[in-house]
Amino acid sequence: MNNNGIKVLGVGHFVPELIATNDDFAKIVETNDEWITQRTGIKTRHITNGEPTYYLGAMAAEKAIENAGIGKDEIDLIIAATVTPDFFTPSTACLIERELGINGKPAFDINAACTGFAYAVDMAKNYLYGNPEINNVLVVATEELSKFVDYTDRASCILFGDGAGAFVITRAETPYASFLGSDAESADKVVSRALKSENVFRKNTEDYNMNMPETKKHYFVQDGREVYKFATKTLPFAVKNACDKAGISPEDLNAIVPHQANVRIIETAAKNLGLSMDKFVVYIDRYGNTSSASIPVAFVDAVNDGRIKRGDKVCIVGFGGGLTYGAVVFEY
């Protein structure tokens, strides 16, 4: 067991005030509340009313730093996980740093899709033990999935919301283990296209699509059936492997906070792990799928509701585009 662990000093989340209900979606696509609820577990999702991705992240970060009881000047590193940045440059992390009034600290983004927060927490832990000058890391996951949702596609548009969550993390002599991975051969299963290779000097007309699906503009597309199979297999796989590395069994965990993609995925994964759903933190009914932000947003609600308490053994586990997966086991 690795006792080079982490202490989550503070947590915070932020979601836009604007709410889209299932009935709201029934007005724009052929669907209804019963169909959405039964198949996804989602009732509402928060949608930005013009607020940028970095703003959501900064608001969540403010709350996490306040909850940690430290000064903003005590943050030594900022890692932002996002698939929906407002700019190619500057990074979302740098914009969050600016909004917080912090300056001179290293700040960068990572993109591991819905697994991004688990990746970022593990990266923060490695920085804490690899650089003695870093004592407090701000990890932020912030997403505005409404940017790339095709609101004419009734199968996918109902799933997604916007939001942000943040942790302030430091060192602690507590158990810790992580298990991260990817299935890059399935990279074409979850796709949102960025800029194509177009320039004034280009002469050939061949489309180097690299066996990736065509998309409408930058809109998100996924192979729902394959993603479901991947998620229900890799969620328990990642949890089991992280627990094995921590020297515990999944039954020893007080709570599992999974990526909030679809309640059916979580129920199937729980069954595959042989665990009760009582062990799983699920708030998808409130927020929908907020990609990398879904784990910290759910985590904060669980803390606020008393479902996660200090000293609890917790596993956060993500799965998503890439295809990526990852689980982190730590003591809260």
Stockholm file with secondary structure:
# STOCKHOLM 1.0

chainA/1-332         MNNNGIKVLGVGHFVPELIATNDDFAKIVETNDEWITQRTGIKTRHITNGEPTYYLGAMAAEKAIENAGIGKDEIDLIIAATVTPDFFTPSTACLIERELGINGKPAFDINAACTGFAYAVDMAKNYLYGNPEINNVLVVATEELSKFVDYTDRASCILFGDGAGAFVITRAETPYASFLGSDAESADKVVSRALKSENVFRKNTEDYNMNMPETKKHYFVQDGREVYKFATKTLPFAVKNACDKAGISPEDLNAIVPHQANVRIIETAAKNLGLSMDKFVVYIDRYGNTSSASIPVAFVDAVNDGRIKRGDKVCIVGFGGGLTYGAVVFEY
#=GR chainA/1-332 SS CBCCEEEEEEEEEECCSCEEEHHHHHTTSSCCHHHHHHHHCCCEEECCSSCCHHHHHHHHHHHHHHHHTCCGGGCCEEEEECSCCSCSSSCHHHHHHHHHTCCSSCEEEECCGGGHHHHHHHHHHHHHHHCTTCCCEEEEEEEEGGGTCCTTCTTTGGGBCEEEEEEEEEEESSCEEEEEEECGGGGGGEECCCCCSCCTTCCCCCCCCTTCCCCSTTCCEECHHHHHHHHHHHHHHHHHHHHHHHTCCGGGCSEEEECCSCHHHHHHHHHHHTCCGGGBCCCHHHHCBCGGGHHHHHHHHHHHTTSSCTTCEEEEEEEETTTEEEEEEEEC
#=GC SS_cons         CBCCEEEEEEEEEECCSCEEEHHHHHTTSSCCHHHHHHHHCCCEEECCSSCCHHHHHHHHHHHHHHHHTCCGGGCCEEEEECSCCSCSSSCHHHHHHHHHTCCSSCEEEECCGGGHHHHHHHHHHHHHHHCTTCCCEEEEEEEEGGGTCCTTCTTTGGGBCEEEEEEEEEEESSCEEEEEEECGGGGGGEECCCCCSCCTTCCCCCCCCTTCCCCSTTCCEECHHHHHHHHHHHHHHHHHHHHHHHTCCGGGCSEEEECCSCHHHHHHHHHHHTCCGGGBCCCHHHHCBCGGGHHHHHHHHHHHTTSSCTTCEEEEEEEETTTEEEEEEEEC
//
